[in-house]
Each structure stands twice: as C-alpha cells, then as structure tokens.
Amino acid sequence: MDDATRLPTGIDTSVPHQARVWNYFIGGKDNYEADQEFAEKIKRVYPGFEDVPRHSRAFLGRAVRYLAGEVGIRQFLDIGTGLPTHDNTHEVAQRVAPESRIVYVDNDPLVLVHARALLTSTPEGACDYLDADVREPETILRRAADTLDFTQPVALMVLGVLGTIREDVQARAVLRRLLAALPSGSHLVLEDGTRTVQPDAAAEAERVRDDDGYDYELRTPERIARFFDGLELVEPGVVSVSRWRAEATPFGQPPEVDAFCGVALKR
C-alpha cells in the first residue's frame, strides 16, 4: 500500500463501517472481513437487500446524466460521498460535459484518503474533496466556494445521508441552509432508506444495525417527500430509486426497493 492509499491512523478494520459495508454491497474492493460478515448478516435477515445500494448507485448515474445533459448543470456538490467506486458523480458528469466542476463532501477519514487518490478530474473541469459533516452547512458552503461558483446553478446531491440525522426538523434545517445559498436553476437530488417495500425485513435489518452501533433513521416516502417542500419536483416525483427514470425493459418496471428518491428544481 503506497502513501496515497495508506490507511489513516485510527481506522479500525476489525469492526464494520458503513461506507465499507456499502462498498461491499455494490461490488467494490475497499472493504474488510468485518464489513463482509456484517453485510452477509444483513442479507440473512433481509434477502435481496443488496439491490438497495445497487439501485441507489444506478439512480445516481441517471440523475447526474439528466442534470448534466438535459438540464445543463455544470456544478455538483455531492455530500456524503462514500468510498469511490465506478461511475462516481464527477465521472458521469464529465463524460457528458468535461468542464463540469464537482465538490465531494464526507467526514470519514477512510473516504478522504481514497478520494484524494482516486477522484481525479478532467483537465477542463475540477474535482475537489472536503472533509466536513452534513451538519456543518456553513463550513461546507464556505469551503466549496473555492471550487464552485454559487452565482451559477448547482446540483446538490444528498444521497443516503439524512438518515444519519434522526430528527426531521434538524434535517430540513440543514437542507434549507444549503439550498438558500444556491441560485435559481439549482437542483436537489435526494435519496434515503425506507422500510416500506419489505417492512418486516427492513425492521429486522434495522435491529441488526442498531445492535452493531449503526444510527440511521428509516423514513417513510411521505417524510422524504417533505424534504422537497418549496421546490418543483421533476417527473416522476418521489419514487423508489429503482423507478426514477429507469430504462424500459421487455419485463416492465423494475421492482421497488427500500430507498426512495427525487430530483427537484429551485425556482
């Protein structure tokens, strides 16, 4: 392991970690035995759970392609980056528009070391990484302004993050502060976990997470929809991540999974 990818001091690979477990579910390689064992434990109580992160990742790609392509957004603020894998936000956006500028935000030291090594931009665009928490919107906005121009539209990406803030009032306050700094024409891209599609299995998975020290709030689709208050939802509205502008197949729409999402315009 070279200096660019050496684990920072304090990282304990003997206990499961949310970013690494998610990385395992979507086929990444930056995970360890404890993460793999925990993921398999989730799969035993919630068969098919791996479809949730995989469809969530596919939603990210479709949303970024829509915003960079149809809408013409050239700036992305991606909060809660997670471990880099394939088709990260900057890769998708810069394939459409090489001049796109992306700022990633996460507060995980392991994500930071991988991001510095792997999140490289096209020469025409820019790609930066901030070590900050979603609960610190002022810090995020101040530091992101070094790369992004907040007089021009920005896509605010908040994927699988707000569940770490249990209280809806606090989560909405964070979103309002971030959105207030963005100009007209900006968009919010949001996704979070539910226990709606398979409620019993999702409740069991939540129990397993709680037993292992995870702290994540599963919200109903209705509660997730409230995060878009004051914005103009684009079609098809708030839906399962597997059904947001999914590619048509001979077998119809893909099945719903326990993560709901939406994309909305700030007028």
BAVEXKOL-661654 format. One record per residue: x, y, z of N, C-alpha, C in turn. Coordinates in steps of 0.05 Angstrom, whole numbers, plus 5000, padded with zeros to 4 digits. Example, Ala and Ser with C-alpha at 12.3 -4.5 7.8 and 13.67 -1.06 7.14 Angstrom:
<lumdrens>
526448865156524649105156526449345156 525749555142527349795143525850015157 
</lumdrens>
This chain:
<lumdrens>
501749765000500050005000501850255000 501450434980503150674979502050894996 503451124997502651335015499851445008 499151434982496651554973494251394983 494651134988492450964996492850845024 494850935039495450825065493150895084 492350705101490150765120491050975140 489351175145490051375165489951255193 491451385211491451295239488651295250 487951085265485351085279483250925264 483750835240481850665226481950385236 479650275245479550005256478149825236 479649655223478449475203477249225215 477349205242476248965255473348995262 472249235258469349275262468149385236 465549315231464349405206464049705205 464249815181464050105177462050155155 460250355158458050395140458950425111 461050595107461950645079463150395067 464550235083465849995072463749775067 461749765084459549565080458049625054 457449885050456049975026457849905001 460449955004462349894983462249594976 462049424996461849134991459349064976 457049184984454549134971454549204941 455949414934455849504906458249384890 459649194901461749064887464449184888 464849374907467449494910469549314924 471949404924474149244936475249374962 474249604970475349734993473749665018 473849415025472449315049474049085061 473349015086474848815100473048605111 474248405124472648165133470348245151 470748435169468648515187466348645172 466948795151464848915134463348705119 464748515108463548305093461748125110 462648065134461047905152458448055160 458748315166456348465173454348485150 455448525126453648535102452148275098 453548055102452247795100450147755121 450647865145448647845167446048005159 446448235146444148385136442648225115 444048105097442847955076441247715086 442147605109440647375120437947455131 437747695143435147785153433547935133 434848035111433548185090434548085063 433647845054434547745029434047935006 436047984990435848164968436448454975 437448505000438048775008440148904990 441948744979444048854962442849004938 440348954931439149104909438749404916 438549464943438149744951440549914943 443049854953445250014945445850014915 445349784902445949774873443949944857 441449944864439550124851440050414858 440950464883441550734891443850844874 445850674869448150764853447250814824 445450644814444550684787442850944785 441351004806439851254806441651494805 443851484820445851704819446651754790 447351544776448251574748446051704731 443651604733441451714716440852004723 440952074749440452344757442552534747 445052454750447252634741447152664711 446652444696446452474667444152654659 441952634673439652814667440453104672 441753164695442353434702444553554684 446653394679448753494662447953504632 446153324624445353314596442953484590 440553404599438153544592438053824605 438853844630438654104644440954284639 443354174635445754344630447154434655 446754294677448254354702451154284698 452854464708455754424706457254424733 455654434755456854434781455254244799 456754084815455553884832456853894859 455153904880456053894908454953634919 456653434923455953164930456653114959 454653114977455053095005454552805014 456452685028456252415036457252225014 459652285004460752154980460851854983 461851765006462351475008464951404994 465651154995468151064982467851064952 469851184938469751184908469650904897 467850864877467850614862467850674833 465850574818465550624790463350824786 463450974765461451184758460851364781 462951484792462551694812461451944799 460352124815458952354804460652504783 463252554789464852704770465252554744 465552294746465952134721463552144703 461152114715458652134699458252414688 458652614704458152894695460252974674 462752894678464852984659464852824633 463552594633463152454607461152614590 459252734603457252894589458453174582 459653294602460753564599463453574613 465653554599468353534612469053774629 467654004625468254244641466854244668 465354034674463854024699465754044723 464654174744466154214769464754074792 466153914807464953744828466353784854 464853814876466053814902464653584918 466353404928465353184945465753264974 463853174991464053235020463552975035 465252915054464852695073466552745098 465852615120467352655144468752405154 469052215135470251955142473251965133 475151925151477951935143478751725123 477451495123478051295102477151385075 474751505073473751615048475751835038 476751995057478552215049481052115035 482251905046484751805035484351685007 482051545004481451424977480651644958 479151844967478252054950480652214938 482652264955484952414946486452254925 486451994927487951824908486351784882 483751764883482151664861480351874847 479652084860477752274848479252484833 479952414808481452594791479752704769 480052964763478353104744479553104716 477853164697478753234670480253494671 482053544652483453804651481554044649 479354014636477454234631475854304656 475454104673473654134696475254154722 473954094744475254104770473853894788 475453794807474353594826475853634852 474353684874475553724900474053564920 475353524944474253374965474453534991 472253555006472253695032471753495055 473253515076472853365100470953525118 468353465117466453615132463953435137 462353515156459953365164457453515152 455453355145453053475133451753665153 452253635179451153815200452554075201 454554115183456154365183455754515156 453254595150452854715123454454965118 454955125139456555375135459355305127 460555105140463255025133463354915104 461354745097461254635070461154855049 459255045053458855255033461355435031 462555505053464855675052467155545037 467655295043469955155030469355075002 466855004996466154924969466355164950 466155404960466255644943468955684931 471055544940473655554927473655414900 471655234895471555084870469055154855 466855194869464255244856463555544856 462155624835461155894833458255894841 457656004864454855994874453056214862 454056354842452256524826451056364802 452056124798451155954776449855694788 447955574773446455344784448355114793 447554994815448954764827447054534832 447954294827446354054835447353974863 445553984882446153904910445353604913 447353434916446953144918447053064947 444852954958444752864985443652584985 445352384981444552114976445251935000 443251815013443751635035445051765059 444452025063445852175084444052265107 441652355100439952485120438952285141 439052025135438351835155440151845180 442551965177444351995200443452225218 441452375209440252585226437452495233 437052405257434452275265432052465263 432452715272430252895274429653035247 427153015237426453145212426853445212 426253575235426553865237429453945232 431353795244434153865241435053805213 434153585201434953515174433953715154 431453805158430354015139431854275143 432654345167434154595172436854585157 438154365158440754335143440254375113 438254245102437654265074436954555066 435354685083434554965077436955145076 438855105094441155285094442855235069 443254985061444754925037443355035012 440754995010439355084987439155394985 439055525008438955815009441355944995 443555804995446055914983446155874953 444355714942444455644914442455814898 443255894874441556064858439255924844 437456074833435255964817436455794795 435155574789436155384769437655154781 438355174807439654954821437654724825 438754494831437054254836437954104861 436053984875436553804897436153514887 438153344892437953054886438252914913 436052784922435952664949434952384948 436152214965435351934968435851844996 434051685007434551575033432951315037 433751165057432650905062429850915074 428250705068425550665079425250385089 423050335102422150055108419250025099 418850085073416250095061415749855043 417649775028417349565008417249295021 419149245039419248995055419449075085 417249165097417449285124418549095145 417748845145418748665166421748615163 422648565138425448515134427148765140 426048995132427549245137427749295167 425649235182425749265211427849085223 428048835213430048655224432848755217 433248855193435848965185436549205203 434549365209434949595226435849505254 434549295264435349185290438249095290 439048955268441848865266443749105266 443049315251444649555251444949675278 442649695292442749815319444449655338 444249395336445949215353448849255348 449549335323452449375316453249665318 451549835329452350115334451750305311 450250215290449450405269447250585280 447050825270444951005278443851135253 441651025243440551115217437551105218 436351325211433351355212432151275185 430551065185429050995161426451155161 426051305139423651475137421651365117 419151445120417151375101417551545076 416451455053416551625029415351895033 413251905050411952165055413852355070 415352255089417252425104419452505085 420352335068422452405048421452625030 418852605022417752805004417753085016 417453095043417453355056420153505052 422253365047424853495043424853675018 422953615000422753774975420754004977 419654055000417854285003419054544993 417554694977418554944966420054914940 420554674931421854614906419954494886 420754484861419054384840420054104832 418653894841419553624834419353574805 421353444794421253364766420053084765 418953014742417652744739419852524742 419152304755416552214765415952274794 417252474806416752544833418352374853 417252324876418652164897417851874893 419751714885419251434879421651264889 421351004888423550824894425850884875 428350864885430650924868430750754843 429650514844429650334821427750434799 425950624806423950704786424150994777 426351134786426651414777427851404749 426251464729427051464701428751224693 427750994703429250744697428950674667 430950534657430850454629428550254625 427150284603424950094597426149824589 424749614598425549344592423149184582 423548954568421248794560419648684583 420748694607419448584631418048794648 417849034638416549244653418449384672 417249534691418849684710420249494730 422649574739423949414759422449414785 422749224802421349224828422349454846 420549544863421349754882423249644903 424949814913426849744935426549954957 427649884980427250055004429150295005 429050454984430350714984428750884965 427851124973426251294956427751554951 427151684928428751904919427052104904 428352324897427152524880429252724870 428552864850430153084839428253324836 429153554846427353794846428954044838 427454224826428554474816428054704836 430054874841429655114856429055344836 426655454838425955674821427155934829 
</lumdrens>
